[in-house]
């Protein structure tokens, strides 16, 4: 009979360890963030349509016959400490075409992610690097917003979220008011573009993952 309390204690310790392990696993997926509302994100489910294991660190978004100025965006993704490289992070991009339109609606972004004419996925390599080949988008017609490329992030074992759009320094809609409204998710999204020598553009942006 003296063995019964020992068995009960062993069972309790085992159950406690299992519960703690489950809580830790859940904590990874739902890691608290220092940014309120980080995970409130329409369209972020698109990041989960592709597995990091099936993706390259480079992607070409538009079909070969898509008109527009060629644009290559590249950079490195870092952990929230800003120093360690972040591998196997899925980045999902979508944008308008060179006239500012999406596929199924001749207006602005009302249709959301599924209407993106130009879209693609990649996963950062072991050094956290990424490269996107696309065309330079145009602003939404009559919307008063700068031309932009949307980007969403899916880290391993964490829910997805969006970061600041890629926008371009020479855009007339990049005003002081726009700069002040930046949330700086992933760092500033305002890029200086440089000519690639072949009629296209190059842009660089390093990303820092959110806490």
N, C-alpha and C positions, 0 to 999 in steps of 0.2 A: 504493500500500500504506500510505502514511502516513495516509491518510484513515480507515483502519479503526479505530485507537484513538479517534479523535474521535467516530466513529459509536457505538462501544461506550460511551464516556463519556456521550454525549447520551442513549442508551437508558437507561443506569443512572440518570441524573439524572431522567429522565421517570418511570421506575418508582418511584423514591424519592418523588417528588412525589405520585404517585397513591396510594402506600401511606400517606403522611402525611395526605392528604386523607381517605382511608377511615378512618384511625384517629381523625381529628378528628370525622367524622360519627358514628362508633360512640361516641366519647366523649360526644357530646351526648346520645345515647339512654341510655347507661349511666353517666351522670355520677356519679362517686363522691359519697357522702354522708357528712357528719359524724355522722349518726345510724346506728349499726349496725342492720342488718336493715330499713332503710326500705322496700325493695322487696319484702319478704316479706309478701304481702298476699292473703288469700283474698277473692275477689269483686271485685278491682280491675279485672278484665277488662271489667266492665260499663261503665267509663268509655269504652271504645273502641267501644261499640255505636252511638255517635252522633259525628258530626263537628262540630267547633267551628263550621265554616262554615255548618252547617245549624241552629244553635241561637241562641236569643235569650238576653239576659242576665237575663231574668225567666222564671220557670216556675211553673205551678200543678201541684201533685202529685196531690191526690185528685180523684176525679170530683165533679161538682156536688152529688150527693146523699149524699156521705159525711158521716155524722154526726160532730159534734165541735165544739170551740171553734176558731174561725178563728185562725190564727197566721201572721204575716208576719215573715220573717227577712230581714235585709239587711245589707250591709256592703261592704267593699272588700278586694280581694286584692292583696297586695304581694309584690314580689320578695324574696328572702332578706335583702336589706339593710334591709328594713322601710320603705323610703322610695319606691321606684319602683313605680308601678302595674303590675300583671301582666294584660295583655289576653289574650283567646283561651285562657283556662284552662277546661277542662271540669270541672264539678263534678257528680258523681252523688250523689243523695240517696235513701235509702230508710228506711222507718220502719214501726212498727206502727200499728194504728188506735187509736181512742179507748178501746178496751178492752184494749189491750196484745197484740193477736193479729196474726199474719201470715195470708196468704191460705190456704195449703194445710195448715197445721198449727195445731191449737188448743193451742199451747204457746209455747215461746220461740223463739229465733233458730236452732234446730237446722238448719232447712232452708236457711239462707243467703240470698244475694242474690235468687235466683230466686223466693223465696217472699214477697218484700216486697209487701204489699198496696198500699202507697202509695210511689211512686217517680217520679223524674224527673231530667232533665238540663238543664243550662244552660251557657253559655260567657260568661265575663266580657267586659264591653265595653272600649272603649279606655281607660277610666279605671279598669279593674279591678273595676267594680261588679257586684254580683249581687243578686237578690231572689227569694225563695222564698215562695209562698203555699201554705199547707198547713193541717192541723189539729193541735192539740196532741196528741201521742201519750201513751199511758198506759204505766206500767211493765209489764214482763213479769209475768204473774200468779205470785206466790209465788217470784220469782227473787231478790228483794232488791237489785235494781239500779234506778237512777233511770230515768225515762222519757228516751228519747234519740232522736236522729236521726243515722243513720250518714252520713258524707260521705267521698267518695273524689275524688282529684285527678288530673287528667291535664294536665300542662303540654305545650306544643309540643316535640316532639323529645326527650321524656323518658318513661321508664316510669312508670306510675301508682303511687300510694301512697295510704294512708288517713291521715286526720288525726283528732284527738280528736273524739268525738261532740259534737253539740250537746246540752247538758243544761241544766236550769233551776234557778236558785238556790233557789227555794222548795220544791224537791223534798225530801221527808223523807229520801230515800236519799243526798242529798249530804252526806256526813259528813266529818269530818276525815280519816278513813282514805281515803275516796274522793279527796279533794283531794290527799292525799300520793301516791296512785297515778297521778295524771295524768302522761301522757308529754309533754304540752304540744306535741304535733305540730300545727303551724299556730297555736300559741298556745292559751291556755286556752279550753275549750269551754263553760264555765259562764256562762250568760247571765242577766242580770236582765231579766225580762219586765215590760212596762208595758201597762196597758189601752189599747185603741185607741178607747175611747169608744162602741163599738158591740157590746160583749159579747165581743170578741176580744182578741188579744194582739199586741204588737210586740216584736221582739228584734233586737239589733244585735250583729254580731260581725265584726271585721276579721280576715283571715287572712294569715299570713306564710308563704310557701312555704318548704319545707325545703331546706337546702343539699344 
